[in-house]
């Protein structure tokens, strides 16, 4: 995990979002163990309580489970649940703002698709 911290968002929220992104991207699959709290804290020089708070949110959201003595693991169905909730959040929160900006700039879907095909390095 490579992380550049944003001073405007609490670190535990950024760490939470990074794990969510890793699940959506397939870097963490169902049944995979999350890096240990100590490992993440040491690697990024952050307080272990910060890592624990991020992980606890993932548990509360039923995306990962604690296995006593073994660590935290991505649960079955986490990817699909995240995909559904992230799509809903995008359409509710991000899309209206993005759509309004596209309208102001006079960009349409045909132009955007042509631009994407011209510059495939911008696609993930």
Order of alpha helices (4+ residues) and beta strands (2+ residues): alpha-alpha-alpha-beta-beta-alpha-alpha-alpha
